[in-house]
Amino acid sequence: MQTRGPNARMPNIATIAQRAEQAGFYEAVLGDHIIFPNKIMSSYPYAESGTHHGSIEGETLECLSLLTFIAAKTSVLRIVTGIMIVPNRNPIIAAKQLASIDVLSEGRLSVGVGVGWMREEFKNLGLMPFEERGKVTDEYIRAYIELWTRENPKFDGNYCSFSDIRFLPKPIQKPYPPIWIGGESDAALRRVAKIGNCWHPIGHNQKFPLETSNQLENRIEKLNHFTLEAGRDPSDIEIAYRVPHFELRSTNSPKPFMGTQKQILSDISAFENIGVNHLILDFRSYKLDETLASIEEFANKIAPHFVK
């Protein structure tokens, strides 16, 4: 879903969410940034240029506010933070916002989380040191779970502490909304193995390319190894893969998910066969008619072949 531009406004964003729901899509995924500083030296890992499109425009709606809005405009579409930058928000406030969204959406929230990549955003928000963002993220996630599941939650960490509080209402989903862990590094995989319900990789990380099913399968094998080391069953962890590019064409392409209907159907099957449970496609455009056309094209030409 769009967090910037003309489609990140009423009524366009409501139209897109409702049309996707009507077309049978399962979930909508939203990115997360709070600010874009004027000068950004940090390299965005998911673009060859190293530049995030939003950083050029400087515009973004706040992710959790937008999730609440989409929840109000839909009835069965699941809503996902993909990904929420965990260190950006006080953990008690974030846990409260997420629990509230789960209650108001009647249990339709999945919480995609990550450590962030933009040093300048951290500095301007007055956050913990950028180098400690992984440790902060791990601790905050544990704090969320404590708040969501315990009658008398208490936590004493290096970055977060609380006790003698009531935290109500709890999320509707039990024991808590699914936690999707973003990132492609070994550190991210270990985070999934220890605490995640789902791994949410993006296919075009320049350092950890996962564009093909073979590349992704190799990383899934490593994730499974880390999961067993953590004393968990790999089958308990789902895979939500974000496709780096998607385009129906009249001719085949060497890139997965860019080609004829037959090629794309084959690509989807290949990724399904290696364990992908959620396939995240990017239909964003600054033109409403183009976004809606992409949704309808996929719903009519691709989705019927995979309806169970």
C-alpha positions in Angstrom: 0.0 0.0 0.0 1.1 3.5 -0.8 2.4 5.8 2.1 3.2 8.8 -0.1 1.9 10.5 -3.2 -1.6 11.1 -4.5 -2.7 7.5 -3.8 -1.9 8.0 -0.1 -4.9 10.3 0.3 -8.7 9.9 0.7 -10.5 8.5 -1.1 -7.8 6.7 -3.3 -6.2 4.7 -0.5 -9.7 3.4 0.7 -10.6 2.6 -2.9 -7.3 0.6 -3.4 -7.8 -1.3 -0.1 -11.4 -2.1 -0.8 -10.8 -3.2 -4.4 -7.9 -5.5 -3.3 -10.2 -7.0 -0.7 -13.0 -7.5 -3.3 -10.5 -9.1 -5.7 -9.6 -11.7 -3.0 -6.2 -10.5 -1.9 -5.3 -11.7 1.6 -3.2 -8.9 3.1 -2.0 -5.4 2.5 1.6 -4.5 3.5 2.8 -1.0 4.5 6.3 0.4 4.9 7.4 2.6 7.7 9.4 5.8 8.0 8.6 8.8 10.3 10.9 11.4 8.7 13.3 11.8 5.8 16.2 14.2 6.6 17.2 16.6 3.9 20.7 15.0 3.7 20.9 11.2 3.8 24.3 9.6 3.4 23.0 6.1 4.5 22.6 3.8 1.6 19.2 2.2 1.1 20.0 -1.6 0.8 17.1 -2.4 -1.6 18.1 -0.2 -4.6 21.1 -0.3 -6.9 21.4 3.5 -6.6 21.3 3.3 -2.8 18.5 5.9 -2.7 15.0 5.4 -1.3 12.3 7.0 -3.4 10.7 8.5 -0.4 13.9 10.2 0.6 13.8 12.1 -2.6 10.2 13.4 -2.1 10.4 13.6 1.7 6.9 12.4 2.1 5.4 9.6 4.1 2.2 8.9 6.1 2.8 7.4 9.6 2.4 3.6 9.2 0.3 2.7 12.3 -2.1 5.5 11.7 -2.6 4.3 8.1 -3.1 0.7 9.2 -5.9 1.9 11.5 -7.5 3.7 8.6 -7.3 0.7 6.3 -8.7 -1.5 9.0 -11.7 0.8 9.2 -12.3 0.7 5.5 -12.1 -3.1 5.1 -13.6 -6.2 6.8 -11.4 -9.2 6.0 -8.2 -7.9 4.5 -5.3 -8.5 6.8 -3.0 -5.6 7.5 0.8 -5.8 7.9 3.6 -3.5 8.9 6.2 -4.3 6.4 8.3 -3.4 8.1 7.9 -1.3 11.2 11.2 0.1 12.4 11.2 -1.0 16.0 13.7 1.4 17.6 11.7 4.4 16.2 9.0 4.1 18.9 8.8 3.8 22.6 8.1 0.1 23.1 5.1 0.5 25.5 3.5 3.0 23.2 4.1 0.9 20.2 2.8 -2.2 21.9 -0.4 -0.3 22.9 -0.9 1.0 19.3 -0.5 -2.4 17.8 -2.8 -4.1 20.4 -5.4 -1.4 19.7 -5.1 -2.0 15.9 -5.6 -5.7 16.5 -8.7 -5.1 18.6 -10.2 -2.5 16.2 -9.5 -4.7 13.2 -10.9 -7.8 15.0 -7.7 -9.7 14.8 -6.4 -8.9 11.3 -2.9 -7.5 12.2 0.5 -9.0 11.5 3.5 -7.1 12.9 6.4 -6.9 10.5 9.5 -5.6 12.3 13.0 -4.6 11.5 16.0 -2.7 12.8 16.1 0.1 10.2 18.9 1.3 7.9 18.9 5.1 8.0 21.3 6.5 10.5 20.1 10.1 9.9 16.5 9.2 10.8 17.7 7.7 14.1 19.8 10.8 14.9 16.9 13.2 14.2 14.4 11.2 16.3 16.8 11.2 19.2 17.0 7.4 19.4 19.4 4.9 20.8 22.8 4.7 19.0 22.4 3.4 15.5 25.0 0.7 16.1 22.8 -0.7 18.9 19.6 -1.0 16.9 19.7 -4.8 16.7 19.9 -5.2 20.4 17.2 -2.5 20.9 15.0 -4.3 18.5 15.4 -7.7 20.1 14.6 -6.2 23.5 11.6 -4.2 22.4 10.1 -7.2 20.7 10.4 -9.2 24.0 8.8 -6.2 25.8 5.9 -6.3 23.3 5.3 -9.9 24.0 5.4 -9.4 27.8 2.9 -6.6 27.5 0.6 -8.6 25.2 0.5 -11.8 27.2 1.1 -11.2 30.9 -1.6 -10.2 33.4 1.0 -8.3 35.4 3.7 -7.4 32.9 7.1 -6.5 34.0 10.4 -6.1 32.2 13.9 -5.0 33.2 16.2 -4.6 30.2 19.0 -2.4 29.1 16.8 -0.2 27.0 13.3 -0.7 28.4 11.9 -1.3 31.9 8.4 -1.3 33.4 6.5 -3.0 36.2 3.3 -2.7 38.3 1.2 -1.7 35.3 -2.1 -2.9 33.7 -1.9 -3.3 30.0 -5.4 -3.7 28.5 -6.9 -4.5 26.2 -4.7 -7.4 25.0 -4.6 -8.2 21.3 -7.5 -10.4 20.0 -5.1 -12.9 18.4 -3.6 -15.4 20.8 -1.0 -15.5 22.1 -0.4 -12.3 20.1 -0.4 -11.0 16.5 2.1 -12.9 14.2 5.5 -11.3 14.3 7.2 -11.0 10.9 10.9 -10.4 11.0 12.4 -8.4 8.2 16.0 -8.4 7.0 18.2 -10.8 5.0 21.4 -10.9 7.1 22.5 -13.7 9.4 21.6 -11.5 12.3 18.0 -11.2 10.9 17.8 -14.9 10.4 18.8 -15.6 14.0 16.2 -13.1 15.2 13.5 -15.0 13.2 14.8 -18.3 14.6 14.6 -17.1 18.2 11.4 -15.0 18.3 9.7 -14.7 14.9 6.6 -16.4 13.5 7.5 -15.5 10.0 10.5 -14.4 8.0 9.8 -11.4 5.6 12.7 -11.0 3.2 12.8 -8.6 0.3 14.2 -10.0 -2.9 16.4 -7.1 -4.0 18.8 -6.5 -1.1 22.0 -5.6 -2.9 24.1 -7.4 -0.3 21.9 -10.5 0.1 20.2 -11.0 -3.3 17.2 -13.3 -3.2 15.8 -12.8 -6.6 15.7 -16.5 -7.6 14.1 -19.4 -5.9 17.5 -21.1 -5.6 18.9 -18.0 -3.8 16.0 -17.9 -1.4 16.0 -21.6 -0.8 19.7 -21.4 0.3 18.8 -18.7 2.9 15.7 -20.7 4.1 18.1 -23.7 4.7 20.3 -21.4 6.8 17.2 -20.1 8.7 16.1 -23.7 9.3 19.6 -24.4 10.8 19.4 -21.4 13.1 15.9 -22.4 14.1 16.9 -25.9 15.1 19.8 -24.4 17.1 17.3 -22.2 18.9 15.3 -25.3 19.9 12.3 -24.6 17.6 10.7 -26.4 14.8 11.4 -24.8 11.3 7.9 -25.8 10.2 6.5 -23.3 12.7 8.0 -20.4 10.9 6.3 -19.1 7.7 8.0 -17.3 4.8 6.6 -14.0 3.4 8.6 -13.1 0.4 8.4 -9.7 -1.2 8.9 -10.0 -5.0 11.5 -7.4 -6.2 9.6 -6.7 -9.4 6.4 -7.9 -11.0 5.1 -7.4 -14.5 2.9 -9.4 -16.9 4.4 -9.2 -20.4 3.8 -10.7 -23.8 7.3 -12.3 -23.8 9.4 -14.1 -21.2 12.1 -12.5 -19.2 15.2 -13.8 -17.5 14.0 -12.3 -14.2 11.4 -14.1 -12.1 7.9 -12.6 -12.0 8.5 -10.6 -15.2 7.1 -12.3 -18.2 4.1 -14.1 -19.7 1.3 -15.5 -17.7 2.8 -19.0 -18.1 6.2 -17.9 -16.8 4.8 -16.1 -13.8 2.6 -19.1 -12.9 5.7 -21.2 -13.0 7.7 -18.8 -10.9 4.9 -18.7 -8.2 4.9 -22.5 -8.1 8.7 -22.6 -7.8 8.6 -20.3 -4.8 5.7 -22.1 -3.2 7.6 -25.4 -3.5 10.5 -24.1 -1.5 8.2 -23.0 1.4 7.0 -19.5 0.6 3.6 -19.0 2.4 3.0 -15.3 1.5 3.9 -13.7 -1.8 4.1 -9.9 -1.5 3.7 -8.0 -4.8 4.1 -4.3 -5.4 1.3 -2.7 -7.4 2.0 0.8 -6.3 1.7 3.7 -8.7 1.0 7.4 -8.4 -1.9 6.9 -10.8 -5.0 5.3 -9.2 -6.2 3.7 -12.5 -2.8 2.0 -13.0 -2.8 0.6 -9.5 -6.4 -0.7 -9.8 -5.6 -2.2 -13.3 -2.7 -4.1 -11.8 -4.8 -5.5 -9.0 -7.5 -6.6 -11.4 -5.0 -8.1 -13.9 -3.4 -10.3 -11.2 -6.8 -11.2 -9.8 -8.1 -12.3 -13.2 -5.1 -13.8 -14.9 -2.9 -15.3 -12.1 -4.8 -15.8 -8.8 -7.5 -18.2 -10.1 -4.8 -20.7 -10.9 -3.9 -20.9 -7.2 -7.2 -20.9 -5.5 -7.4 -23.9 -3.2 
